Each structure stands twice: as C-alpha cells, then as structure tokens.
Amino acid sequence: MQAEEYLNSFISYISVEKGLAKNTAIAYKRDLENFFTYLTDHSLNLPEITEEHITDYLWERKLSKKSATTIFREQEAIKGFYKFLFTEGHIKQNPATQLKSPKLEKYLPDTLTIEEVEKLLEAPDLTKPKGIRDKAILETLYATGMRVSELTELKISDINLDVGFTKCFGKGSKERIVPIGSKAIGTIKNHLATRKKKDADFLFLNPSGKKISRISIWKIIKKNAKIAGITKKISPHTLRHSFASHILERGADLRTIQEMLGHSSISTTQIYTHIDKKFLKKQHKKFHPRG
C-alpha cells in the first residue's frame, strides 16, 4: 500500500469512526501531505521513520516561521497517523509514541546559547590525543551542522582543509558541500597530527583504530557537556540545531541554511551547478559564530 492509500484510509477513519470535523480532517490531510513531501525529499519511507526524523521535520517547520498552533496541529496529525498505522498492523513500531501533548517545545531539540557552545568546545582535555580528537569532533559538528551519522562516515579525503570545505553524504546518499570555519580546520589538523593511526581513511576513530560510532560521539558530547556545566538535555542533534539557530539569528537566509544542513531535495549535480560555493563560504564566515 502506498503512502497516499494509507493517508486516505486514515482520513476516512478519523472522519467516519472518530467523528472529527470536516475542516480538521482537511487540515490533517494537508499537514500529512507536507510531511510526505519532506520524506520524499529525504528519500525516506514511512516504515523506516524514527522519532528523530519527525522531530527534525517539526524543527524545520519552526525554522520556516510556522506558528506554534500550526506546528502543534501538524504534530497531532503525524502522531494520530502513526498510531493508526501501528494499530492497523501496517508498521511494527510507532515512532510518534513519545510525541506527547500539549507543549511542542518539549520535543523540539534544545539549542545551546553561543556562550554554552563556547564552554562545551573548551571542555576537552587537550593534553591527550583523545581530548584533541573530541574537540575536533565537537568543533566539526557545530561548524558544519552535519548529522552524527554523516560525521561517523566522514573520510579524510572528503575534506579540503586548504579551501575550507567538506563533502557530506546525507540521507539517500546525497552529497553536499559544506563550509568549515577556520577554528574547526585548526582542530582537525591538530587531531590528524596527534592521532596514532595515520593511514586510516575515516577522520574520527575509536581506540581500536576503527570508525567511531554514533554512541561514542553521543557519550563524548554528554561527558564534555557535564564538564562544561551544561544542564540542558544535549545530543549530537543539539549541536546541529544550535548551528542552524545561531546563523539564522545572525541573519543568514533559510535557503542557505537548508543547503548547509542538507534539507534540500537538490541533487548532487544541481548543487555543483546552481549553488555558488564562494557565496556559501562567505555566508558561513559572515554568520557563523566560529566561522
């Protein structure tokens, strides 16, 4: 069954069996169609959606200046839709279970202030190679806004430290080019100069010399947040959303942010053809606190 068929079944269910008002059903249908467009743009299918994907979508809606009322209704539509799919046996797990009402703000990721980010980035112990690596990880996440899954796959050959760009392979294996600020470049160079395994392809390694895992990065962030005295709930996504929030607050346009975060549906060829890399770098340097 296709997404459109699932949607029609859901709308029929809430209209006939749940007795929701016609206008509410129409609004829910429109909200879910917008959500489906987002999934298509990110090469995602309904059964593989996680709570993180839904939260990402709602965050993008917030960045797009949608009202709190609109975002709340969209959240309720998605929540009801996945409950329906789960109850009907179309999916094995319901990713929207934890999207509780009524305050959406609880489920959008916390962002750090610029001062909190500075404290976090200064927390690693630079007297040890592991601390130098950890600082490079934190700086890279904040400098680029990349997903933690993208960071774990980052290879040395993907980065041009002289020019100040990195290739990033996002959802659906879509490639994009992201600027890196001078401070992040400095920490990466320091990391490469001090790490033990010099011939590994991946930029960030675990103590065994293998590609670092998402869980390890999560633990690194938690550890250094504690050292920095940050009490907010924090994860790799926190740095991604802090990146977006900070450059948006400083005047960067949403289109530029979408390109940097990989939220656009533009293909690899279109990125190289239509996006001016010099302009991207100029925008990053102008608006990023550590650009």
C-alpha positions in Angstrom: 0.0 0.0 0.0 1.3 3.4 -1.0 1.5 6.5 1.3 -1.4 8.1 -0.4 -3.6 5.0 0.2 -2.5 5.0 3.9 -3.4 8.7 4.1 -6.9 8.2 2.5 -7.6 5.3 4.9 -6.5 7.4 7.9 -8.7 10.4 6.8 -11.6 8.1 6.3 -11.0 6.7 9.8 -10.8 10.0 11.6 -13.9 11.3 9.7 -16.2 8.3 10.0 -15.1 6.4 13.0 -13.6 9.2 15.1 -16.1 11.8 14.0 -13.6 14.6 13.6 -14.9 17.8 12.0 -14.5 18.1 8.2 -12.2 21.1 8.5 -10.0 19.3 10.9 -9.8 16.3 8.6 -8.9 18.6 5.7 -6.2 20.3 7.7 -4.7 16.9 8.8 -4.6 15.7 5.3 -2.8 18.9 4.2 -0.4 18.6 7.1 0.4 14.9 6.3 0.9 15.7 2.6 3.5 18.3 3.6 5.2 15.7 5.8 5.1 13.2 2.9 6.9 15.7 0.7 9.6 16.1 3.3 10.0 12.3 3.4 10.3 12.1 -0.4 12.8 14.9 -0.5 14.9 13.0 2.1 14.5 9.6 0.4 12.7 8.2 3.5 9.8 5.7 3.6 7.0 5.5 6.1 8.1 2.3 7.8 11.6 3.5 8.5 10.8 6.8 10.1 12.1 7.4 13.6 11.2 9.9 16.3 14.3 11.8 15.3 13.0 12.2 11.7 9.7 13.6 13.0 11.5 15.9 15.4 13.7 17.1 12.5 10.7 17.8 10.4 9.0 19.8 13.1 12.2 21.8 13.7 12.4 22.7 10.0 8.8 23.9 10.2 9.7 26.1 13.2 12.7 27.5 11.3 10.3 28.2 8.4 8.5 30.5 10.8 5.3 28.4 11.1 3.2 29.4 14.0 3.2 27.3 17.2 -0.5 26.5 16.6 0.3 25.2 13.1 3.2 23.1 14.3 1.2 21.7 17.2 -1.6 20.6 14.8 1.0 19.1 12.4 2.4 17.1 15.3 -1.0 15.9 16.3 -1.7 14.8 12.7 1.6 12.9 12.5 1.0 11.4 15.9 -2.5 10.2 15.0 -1.4 8.9 11.6 1.3 6.7 13.0 -0.9 5.4 15.8 -3.4 4.4 13.1 -0.7 2.7 11.0 0.5 0.8 14.1 -3.0 -0.2 15.3 -3.8 -1.5 11.8 -0.6 -3.5 11.6 1.0 -1.6 8.8 4.1 -0.8 10.8 5.8 -2.8 13.6 6.8 0.2 15.8 5.2 3.6 16.4 7.9 6.3 16.2 5.5 9.0 17.4 4.7 7.4 20.7 6.8 9.9 22.7 5.4 13.0 20.9 3.2 13.9 23.9 0.8 16.8 24.1 0.4 19.7 24.7 3.7 21.5 24.6 5.6 21.0 21.3 8.7 22.8 22.7 9.4 19.8 24.9 10.1 17.7 21.8 11.9 20.1 19.6 15.6 19.8 20.4 17.2 22.2 22.9 19.6 24.7 21.4 22.7 25.9 23.2 23.5 29.6 23.6 26.7 30.8 21.9 28.2 31.0 25.4 27.3 27.4 26.2 28.7 26.2 22.9 32.0 28.0 23.7 32.1 26.3 27.1 31.4 22.9 25.5 34.1 23.4 22.9 36.7 24.3 25.6 35.9 21.3 27.8 38.0 18.5 26.2 41.5 17.9 27.7 43.9 18.9 25.0 46.9 17.4 26.8 45.8 14.0 25.5 45.2 12.8 21.8 41.7 11.6 22.8 40.8 15.1 24.1 42.2 16.6 20.9 40.1 14.2 18.9 37.0 15.0 21.0 37.4 18.8 20.5 37.8 18.2 16.7 34.5 16.2 16.8 32.6 18.9 18.7 34.0 21.7 16.5 33.2 19.9 13.3 29.6 19.1 14.4 29.0 22.8 15.3 30.9 24.3 12.4 29.0 22.3 9.7 25.7 21.3 11.3 26.1 17.8 9.9 24.2 14.8 11.3 26.1 12.5 13.6 25.7 9.7 11.1 27.4 11.9 8.5 30.2 12.6 10.8 30.9 9.0 11.5 31.3 8.4 7.8 33.5 11.4 7.2 36.8 10.5 5.5 40.0 12.5 5.3 39.6 12.6 1.5 36.2 14.3 1.9 37.8 17.4 3.5 39.8 20.1 1.8 41.4 21.9 4.7 43.1 24.4 2.5 39.9 25.6 0.8 37.7 25.1 3.8 35.1 22.7 2.6 34.0 19.2 3.3 31.9 16.8 1.3 29.0 15.4 3.2 26.9 12.4 2.3 23.4 12.7 3.8 20.2 10.8 3.7 19.7 8.9 0.5 23.5 9.1 -0.1 23.0 12.7 -1.4 26.2 14.6 -1.5 26.5 18.3 -0.5 29.4 20.7 0.1 29.6 22.4 3.5 32.0 25.2 4.5 34.2 24.7 7.6 35.3 27.6 9.7 39.0 28.3 10.5 38.7 27.1 14.1 37.3 23.8 13.1 40.0 23.4 10.5 42.7 24.1 13.1 41.3 21.4 15.5 41.1 18.8 12.7 44.7 19.5 11.7 45.7 19.1 15.3 43.8 15.9 15.5 45.4 14.4 12.4 48.9 15.4 13.6 48.4 13.7 17.0 46.4 10.6 16.3 48.2 7.2 16.4 46.8 5.6 13.3 47.9 7.7 10.4 46.8 5.6 7.5 43.1 5.1 8.3 40.5 6.5 5.8 38.0 7.7 8.4 38.6 11.0 10.1 37.5 10.0 13.5 38.4 6.7 15.0 37.8 4.8 18.2 40.6 3.5 20.5 40.8 0.3 18.3 41.5 2.3 15.2 38.1 1.7 13.7 35.4 4.2 12.6 33.9 5.9 15.6 30.3 5.0 16.4 27.3 7.3 16.9 27.0 6.1 20.5 30.6 7.0 21.2 30.0 10.5 19.9 26.9 10.8 22.0 29.0 9.9 25.1 31.7 12.4 24.1 29.1 15.2 24.0 27.5 14.1 27.3 30.8 13.9 29.0 32.0 17.3 27.9 28.7 18.9 28.5 28.9 17.8 32.1 32.4 19.2 32.4 31.2 22.5 30.9 28.4 22.7 33.4 25.6 22.4 30.8 22.4 21.1 32.4 20.2 21.0 29.2 19.3 17.8 27.6 22.0 17.5 24.9 22.8 15.2 22.0 24.6 15.4 18.7 21.4 16.9 17.2 21.6 19.7 19.7 24.8 21.0 18.0 23.1 20.6 14.6 20.2 22.7 15.6 22.3 25.2 17.5 24.3 25.7 14.3 21.1 26.4 12.4 19.6 28.6 15.1 22.7 30.7 15.6 23.4 31.6 11.9 19.6 32.2 11.4 19.6 34.6 14.3 22.6 36.4 12.8 20.8 37.0 9.5 21.6 34.0 7.2 18.7 33.2 4.9 16.8 29.9 5.3 17.8 28.8 1.8 21.4 28.9 2.7 20.8 27.0 6.0 18.8 24.3 4.1 21.7 23.8 1.8 24.2 23.5 4.6 22.0 21.1 6.6 21.2 19.0 3.5 17.4 19.6 3.9 17.0 20.5 0.2 16.0 18.0 -2.5 18.5 19.3 -4.9 20.7 16.6 -6.4 24.5 16.4 -6.4 24.7 17.8 -9.9 22.4 20.7 -9.2 24.5 21.5 -6.1 27.6 21.9 -8.2 25.7 23.7 -11.0 23.4 26.1 -9.1 24.9 26.7 -5.7 27.8 29.3 -5.6 30.3 27.7 -3.3 32.1 31.1 -2.8 28.8 32.6 -1.7 28.1 29.7 0.7 31.6 30.1 2.3 31.1 33.9 2.5 27.7 33.4 4.2 29.2 30.8 6.6 32.1 33.0 7.6 29.8 36.1 8.0 27.1 34.5 10.1 28.7 31.5 11.9 29.9 32.5 15.4 33.1 30.5 14.9 33.4 30.9 11.1 
